Structures are given as structure tokens and as C-alpha cells.
């Protein structure tokens, strides 16, 4: 009965032509009901509010509870409200949420559904649509709340599960060029010199020798790590492409988590891929840092990346990003294809003063196993 007015005018013309008072009464009666329904719905529309609340960041395997709050600030009751929201099929089955509720004057209702985060990614929730009307269907209103997004971080596993060593290449590297001294490694003592920090004084040796002696530390390079992730479709075998790419992202996330959380080492990431947020090919580069908040940025970037074809050749990407790194930075290369061009690039970077480690994913991707070279 959305097109009620044409029928009303037809009934009114019929009553005027036949000059029957009863038809006029019916026409006026239905027009009054229609007018009352429209005014009722307009009043409810101004007072009806629909909101969505949830955690927009989730780890792999989490269950995210989404709350939908429906509030009627009007004194008039809402006979029925139909709520409908589209959900990502990767996180929910079925891929939509539908519910019909009724609210009294100044009433509110809370509805819930759960998202199962078994796939990393950047997903859209909504838009949330609310449709309401009167009991006779003479007037109805549509409300829409814009879509919101949830980021599911990639899966993270231990170094043992990945088949990677926990000490190399994430250990302190010795160097003859003393960029800084490793205070945890004492290699001897020497005489105190003016300007030496009192913290370096070796009090036991000084007491035995009868003169001030200071600790001599082993020189080490700055332990910055950049994870270079290859997300070119051509680098992964077609038969296992999806699992291989997900395994590469899992490896990158696990190494970043281990380096920042357990070893407190500055770690960054570099890759070129399709950004699920902007829907375009994007250069992802986060310089090495050691804060936990920086790890969250790395995981969010890894949640959004999608492999793409025709990006910058991986060897060229490594050369381009290396100019932004400090001397002695460790480059962790994650790929499924190691060819002569990549090997020559890695050798060049090693000669340029970078520590290079390459993780070539195993041809069988059922288990999280990588090989370091």
C-alpha cells in the first residue's frame, strides 16, 4: 500500500461522481489513517538511532562479539523494525544478519552476533540497514548506517613451528667496526682514561690491580632488521599459491613478533602488494623500530596485503628499499622463488654491509616449514 494516494483520489472522485456520503466517509477515514501513519513514522524516524559496537582489531582465531543497539528516543512506539547487515563470508556463516524487533516509546534493544576470525584480512561490516513502518504498511522509513571495517591480524607461530632457528639470524652480530659496544659481552679490561663512564669501571679488577680499570666490551653492529616479503603471484607455484602466500605472511608476522616482543630488536617490513583498504597496488615500508605499537602497525599491514601480478621485480625492490636502511641492518628475505637475479642482488647487498638471510618456503605448504639460506 505504498501507492495509497492514487487509490484515495480514485475513491474520492468516485464518491463525488455518485454523490454517496458513505463513500466520502470512507475516503476521509482512510486519508486520516494515512496522514496519521506518515506523521507517526516521521516522528519515529527522528528519534530512531541504530549503532554498532565491536573491536575493530582482532588476532587470528579470536571470536569478536558485535553489538547492535537500537534506540527509540520518541514517545511513540515502533511496531516493527527490520535490521539487516551484510557480513564477510570468511568470518560469518550465513553471510548476513537479519532480525525483526519492536520497540515501545523510549525503548531500546541490544542484539548480538559473533564473528569467527579464522582468516586474516581487512573486512567490511555492513552497511547496516534498518527498515520500519506502521502496522498497516501505509508508511515506511529506511535508515542506513555506513559500513565499518575490522582488521584480522595474520596467524603467528613460534620459530620452532616454522622450522627457523631462534638465535640466527636474530642474534647480535660481531663486527670489527665498533658502531656500539655490547655491554653484555666483556672481552677484557684496560686502564681508565679520562672521559670513561663510571659505569664501565671494573671494581673487582681495579681492587686487585691497585688502579682503576674499565671493562672492554665486544663491538657490535646496530641490530636493525627489515623483513622483505615477496608478494608477486609469479613467485609462487600455481598449485599451492593461496597456501604459499598465506604461509609467507605467517612467517613474516611470526618473525616480527619474535624479534620485537622476545628480543626487543628494531624490526620493519617492506613489500609491494595490493592494499585491501585502498584497492590499489601500494608500497608497504615500515622502517625498523622496537615498540609494541610498531608491531601492531606491521601486523595491520600484513593483514591488508594481497598478492598481485606485475609488481616491481623483487630484486629491484630490495635494492630500492636498502637505501633507507642503516649500515649493518639485517635483511630477512621471504620468498618461494630464488633465482640468479635475486642471488646476485643478495650478494651485492651483503658486500654493501648488510647481513642477509633468505627464507625460501618449502614446496609443500601443508606444514609451516621454511628453509634458511
C-alpha positions as semicolon CSV with decimal commas, in nm:
position;residue;x (nm);y (nm);z (nm)
1;X;0,000;0,000;0,000
2;X;0,290;0,238;-0,062
3;X;0,098;0,396;-0,353
4;X;-0,204;0,473;-0,138
5;X;-0,271;0,828;-0,261
6;X;-0,378;0,731;-0,618
7;X;-0,635;0,491;-0,472
8;X;-0,758;0,762;-0,233
9;X;-0,809;1,012;-0,515
10;X;-0,985;0,746;-0,721
11;X;-1,223;0,673;-0,430
12;X;-1,282;1,046;-0,376
13;X;-1,366;1,100;-0,743
14;X;-1,599;0,801;-0,733
15;X;-1,776;0,943;-0,424
16;X;-1,806;1,287;-0,587
17;X;-1,947;1,136;-0,908
18;X;-2,203;0,914;-0,730
19;X;-2,271;1,169;-0,453
20;X;-2,281;0,896;-0,188
21;X;-2,198;1,024;0,161
22;X;-2,080;0,680;0,276
23;X;-1,802;0,683;0,014
24;X;-1,693;1,027;0,135
25;X;-1,674;0,896;0,492
26;X;-1,461;0,600;0,384
27;X;-1,232;0,826;0,180
28;X;-1,184;1,071;0,467
29;X;-1,132;0,785;0,710
30;X;-0,854;0,625;0,501
31;X;-0,691;0,963;0,437
32;X;-0,686;1,035;0,812
33;X;-0,526;0,697;0,879
34;X;-0,265;0,758;0,606
35;X;-0,186;1,106;0,737
36;X;-0,159;0,978;1,095
37;X;0,072;0,696;0,983
38;X;0,301;0,937;0,798
39;X;0,321;1,172;1,095
40;X;0,386;0,873;1,326
41;X;0,670;0,740;1,108
42;X;0,829;1,084;1,070
43;X;0,830;1,120;1,446
44;X;0,981;0,775;1,497
45;X;1,243;0,836;1,225
46;X;1,371;1,144;1,404
47;X;1,407;0,950;1,730
48;X;1,533;0,617;1,599
49;X;1,907;0,552;1,638
50;X;2,097;0,242;1,535
51;X;2,461;0,189;1,636
52;X;2,720;-0,085;1,606
53;X;2,997;-0,159;1,856
54;X;3,283;-0,409;1,824
55;X;3,661;-0,441;1,844
56;X;3,797;-0,332;1,508
57;X;4,126;-0,522;1,560
58;X;4,140;-0,897;1,620
59;X;4,402;-1,170;1,627
60;X;4,383;-1,487;1,424
61;X;4,149;-1,734;1,598
62;X;3,963;-1,472;1,805
63;X;3,586;-1,450;1,835
64;X;3,460;-1,094;1,802
65;X;3,123;-1,006;1,951
66;X;2,933;-0,737;1,760
67;X;2,666;-0,541;1,946
68;X;2,387;-0,366;1,759
69;X;2,197;-0,115;1,970
70;X;1,855;0,006;1,857
71;X;1,721;0,307;2,049
72;X;1,382;0,476;2,011
73;X;1,401;0,824;2,163
74;X;1,043;0,903;2,064
75;X;0,747;0,862;2,298
76;X;0,565;0,679;2,018
77;X;0,618;0,303;1,984
78;X;0,780;0,150;1,676
79;X;0,559;-0,151;1,581
80;X;0,838;-0,328;1,391
81;X;1,197;-0,262;1,288
82;X;1,374;-0,492;1,043
83;X;1,754;-0,493;1,073
84;X;1,978;-0,633;0,803
85;X;2,356;-0,629;0,775
86;X;2,593;-0,787;0,523
87;X;2,883;-0,984;0,673
88;X;3,209;-1,115;0,522
89;X;3,166;-1,481;0,435
90;X;3,520;-1,550;0,564
91;X;3,413;-1,455;0,917
92;X;3,046;-1,549;0,942
93;X;2,802;-1,810;0,814
94;X;2,545;-1,716;0,693
95;X;2,690;-1,404;0,536
96;X;2,415;-1,173;0,664
97;X;2,249;-1,076;0,990
98;X;1,871;-1,030;0,995
99;X;1,643;-0,956;1,287
100;X;1,298;-0,802;1,341
101;X;1,223;-0,624;1,670
102;X;0,958;-0,394;1,811
103;X;1,022;-0,106;2,047
104;X;0,796;0,083;2,278
105;X;0,820;0,455;2,342
106;X;1,166;0,550;2,481
107;X;1,269;0,186;2,439
108;X;1,598;0,026;2,346
109;X;1,716;-0,318;2,235
110;X;2,057;-0,481;2,208
111;X;2,127;-0,753;1,951
112;X;2,444;-0,959;1,915
113;X;2,622;-1,177;1,666
114;X;2,971;-1,330;1,657
115;X;3,250;-1,316;1,401
116;X;3,495;-1,607;1,387
117;X;3,836;-1,475;1,284
118;X;3,983;-1,775;1,103
119;X;4,114;-1,576;0,807
120;X;4,344;-1,277;0,819
121;X;4,236;-0,975;0,622
122;X;4,059;-0,640;0,606
123;X;3,682;-0,686;0,606
124;X;3,377;-0,465;0,577
125;X;3,074;-0,494;0,807
126;X;2,757;-0,351;0,665
127;X;2,613;-0,120;0,572
128;X;2,357;-0,176;0,847
129;X;2,006;-0,117;0,715
130;X;1,703;-0,055;0,935
131;X;1,354;-0,062;0,782
132;X;1,049;0,034;0,985
133;X;0,683;0,112;0,923
134;X;0,330;0,111;1,064
135;X;0,109;-0,194;1,115
136;X;-0,095;-0,135;0,800
137;X;0,205;-0,077;0,575
138;X;0,080;0,269;0,473
139;X;0,410;0,439;0,559
140;X;0,761;0,311;0,598
141;X;1,110;0,451;0,651
142;X;1,459;0,330;0,566
143;X;1,765;0,408;0,776
144;X;2,120;0,317;0,685
145;X;2,439;0,322;0,888
146;X;2,766;0,333;0,697
147;X;2,993;0,030;0,680
148;X;3,275;-0,019;0,929
149;X;3,588;-0,230;0,899
150;X;3,759;-0,499;1,101
151;X;4,124;-0,600;1,068
152;X;4,218;-0,960;1,145
153;X;4,591;-0,994;1,212
154;X;4,775;-1,283;1,045
155;X;4,845;-1,604;1,226
156;X;5,162;-1,608;1,437
157;X;5,352;-1,922;1,537
158;X;5,675;-1,995;1,718
159;X;6,014;-2,014;1,549
160;X;6,024;-2,388;1,620
161;X;5,695;-2,441;1,433
162;X;5,833;-2,251;1,137
163;X;6,148;-2,459;1,140
164;X;6,357;-2,144;1,190
165;X;6,644;-2,103;1,438
166;X;6,568;-1,878;1,734
167;X;6,922;-1,738;1,756
168;X;7,017;-1,680;1,395
169;X;6,980;-1,455;1,208
170;X;6,823;-1,268;1,502
171;X;7,134;-1,274;1,719
172;X;7,386;-0,999;1,790
173;X;7,646;-0,995;1,513
174;X;8,011;-0,922;1,581
175;X;8,188;-0,661;1,372
176;X;8,538;-0,510;1,367
177;X;8,378;-0,167;1,319
178;X;8,258;-0,059;1,667
179;X;7,930;0,114;1,591
180;X;7,841;0,045;1,953
181;X;7,960;-0,183;2,229
182;X;7,762;-0,479;2,358
183;X;7,759;-0,432;2,739
184;X;7,659;-0,795;2,793
185;X;7,986;-0,922;2,643
186;X;8,307;-0,829;2,830
187;X;8,627;-0,931;2,645
188;X;8,882;-0,781;2,888
189;X;8,987;-0,475;3,085
190;X;9,204;-0,169;3,018
191;X;9,334;0,128;3,212
192;X;9,092;0,403;3,299
193;X;9,107;0,703;3,066
194;X;8,968;1,048;3,120
195;X;8,614;1,063;2,993
196;X;8,529;0,696;3,058
197;X;8,190;0,641;3,215
198;X;8,199;0,534;3,583
199;X;7,958;0,257;3,489
200;X;8,236;0,089;3,291
201;X;8,474;0,064;3,588
202;X;8,555;-0,297;3,678
203;X;8,572;-0,260;4,057
204;X;8,692;-0,613;4,132
205;X;8,980;-0,597;3,884
206;X;9,063;-0,242;3,998
207;X;9,093;-0,357;4,360
208;X;9,323;-0,646;4,261
209;X;9,546;-0,433;4,037
210;X;9,557;-0,128;4,262
211;X;9,450;0,106;3,980
212;X;9,128;0,194;3,804
213;X;9,044;-0,046;3,526
214;X;8,744;-0,031;3,296
215;X;8,563;-0,307;3,111
216;X;8,640;-0,360;2,745
217;X;8,326;-0,462;2,556
218;X;8,290;-0,656;2,233
219;X;8,197;-0,426;1,945
220;X;7,870;-0,500;1,766
221;X;7,661;-0,354;1,489
222;X;7,323;-0,194;1,533
223;X;7,065;-0,477;1,532
224;X;6,801;-0,347;1,298
225;X;6,603;-0,597;1,093
226;X;6,397;-0,543;0,779
227;X;6,164;-0,821;0,665
228;X;6,134;-0,815;0,286
229;X;5,824;-1,005;0,174
230;X;5,776;-1,117;-0,186
231;X;5,407;-1,094;-0,283
232;X;5,434;-1,137;-0,659
233;X;5,198;-1,406;-0,790
234;X;5,469;-1,531;-1,026
235;X;5,694;-1,622;-0,733
236;X;5,455;-1,888;-0,602
237;X;5,357;-2,217;-0,767
238;X;5,004;-2,212;-0,905
239;X;4,905;-2,540;-0,741
240;X;4,976;-2,414;-0,387
241;X;4,952;-2,041;-0,450
242;X;4,699;-1,946;-0,181
243;X;4,854;-2,157;0,097
244;X;5,205;-2,049;-0,004
245;X;5,124;-1,678;0,013
246;X;4,947;-1,718;0,347
247;X;5,245;-1,913;0,478
248;X;5,481;-1,636;0,367
249;X;5,269;-1,377;0,551
250;X;5,253;-1,601;0,860
251;X;5,631;-1,634;0,851
252;X;5,677;-1,255;0,830
253;X;5,433;-1,189;1,115
254;X;5,590;-1,458;1,336
255;X;5,944;-1,327;1,286
256;X;5,837;-0,968;1,354
257;X;5,658;-1,076;1,673
258;X;5,958;-1,280;1,790
259;X;6,209;-1,004;1,718
260;X;6,013;-0,720;1,882
261;X;5,842;-0,898;2,173
262;X;6,104;-1,154;2,275
263;X;6,432;-0,996;2,163
264;X;6,338;-0,626;2,172
265;X;6,506;-0,567;1,836
266;X;6,406;-0,290;1,594
267;X;6,217;-0,456;1,309
268;X;6,046;-0,327;0,997
269;X;5,883;-0,460;0,684
270;X;5,899;-0,391;0,311
271;X;5,675;-0,525;0,037
272;X;5,473;-0,423;-0,264
273;X;5,120;-0,559;-0,287
274;X;4,756;-0,474;-0,334
275;X;4,613;-0,292;-0,035
276;X;4,273;-0,432;0,065
277;X;4,181;-0,093;0,214
278;X;4,258;0,129;-0,086
279;X;4,205;-0,142;-0,355
280;X;4,528;-0,034;-0,528
281;X;4,887;-0,154;-0,554
282;X;5,077;0,004;-0,266
283;X;5,434;0,017;-0,143
284;X;5,443;-0,103;0,218
285;X;5,752;0,019;0,401
286;X;5,778;0,046;0,779
287;X;6,133;0,131;0,897
288;X;6,275;-0,077;1,184
289;X;6,150;0,016;1,532
290;X;6,119;-0,183;1,853
291;X;5,799;-0,050;2,015
292;X;5,498;-0,278;2,066
293;X;5,281;-0,020;1,888
294;X;5,508;-0,056;1,585
295;X;5,443;-0,431;1,587
296;X;5,070;-0,355;1,567
297;X;5,134;-0,143;1,255
298;X;5,333;-0,428;1,099
299;X;5,058;-0,681;1,171
300;X;4,791;-0,449;1,032
301;X;4,992;-0,403;0,712
302;X;5,031;-0,780;0,681
303;X;4,656;-0,820;0,734
304;X;4,580;-0,584;0,447
305;X;4,829;-0,706;0,185
306;X;4,711;-0,913;-0,110
307;X;4,938;-1,073;-0,366
308;X;4,927;-0,916;-0,709
309;X;5,077;-0,976;-1,051
310;X;5,303;-0,734;-1,234
311;X;5,460;-0,552;-0,936
312;X;5,818;-0,426;-0,917
313;X;6,063;-0,719;-0,952
314;X;6,156;-0,840;-0,604
315;X;6,532;-0,798;-0,657
316;X;6,477;-0,437;-0,764
317;X;6,253;-0,380;-0,461
318;X;6,534;-0,495;-0,230
319;X;6,783;-0,257;-0,389
320;X;6,539;0,032;-0,371
321;X;6,449;-0,015;-0,005
322;X;6,807;-0,080;0,108
323;X;6,897;0,288;0,057
324;X;6,668;0,376;0,351
325;X;6,846;0,139;0,594
326;X;7,136;0,184;0,830
327;X;7,463;0,011;0,757
328;X;7,466;-0,337;0,911
329;X;7,088;-0,386;0,901
330;X;6,977;-0,748;0,862
331;X;6,762;-0,818;0,557
332;X;6,528;-1,115;0,604
333;X;6,404;-1,215;0,260
334;X;6,088;-1,429;0,242
335;X;6,002;-1,576;-0,096
336;X;5,918;-1,902;-0,270
337;X;6,145;-1,844;-0,569
338;X;6,521;-1,787;-0,554
339;X;6,669;-1,724;-0,898
340;X;7,005;-1,597;-1,019
341;X;6,892;-1,234;-1,023
342;X;6,785;-1,250;-0,659
343;X;7,106;-1,429;-0,555
344;X;7,320;-1,162;-0,727
345;X;7,120;-0,890;-0,551
346;X;7,162;-1,057;-0,212
347;X;7,536;-1,094;-0,273
348;X;7,557;-0,726;-0,367
349;X;7,370;-0,622;-0,052
350;X;7,596;-0,840;0,160
351;X;7,904;-0,676;0,010
352;X;7,743;-0,339;0,081
353;X;7,745;-0,408;0,453
354;X;7,405;-0,568;0,513
355;X;7,355;-0,902;0,686
356;X;7,139;-1,111;0,455
357;X;6,921;-1,414;0,538
358;X;6,681;-1,576;0,293
359;X;6,380;-1,787;0,387
360;X;6,274;-1,999;0,091
361;X;5,940;-2,161;0,160
362;X;5,921;-2,536;0,126
363;X;5,745;-2,664;-0,187
364;X;5,496;-2,842;0,043
365;X;5,289;-2,584;0,230
366;X;5,071;-2,808;0,444
367;X;5,308;-2,753;0,735
368;X;5,465;-2,423;0,837
369;X;5,821;-2,509;0,736
370;X;6,074;-2,268;0,590
371;X;6,435;-2,310;0,497
372;X;6,705;-2,056;0,576
373;X;6,991;-1,997;0,339
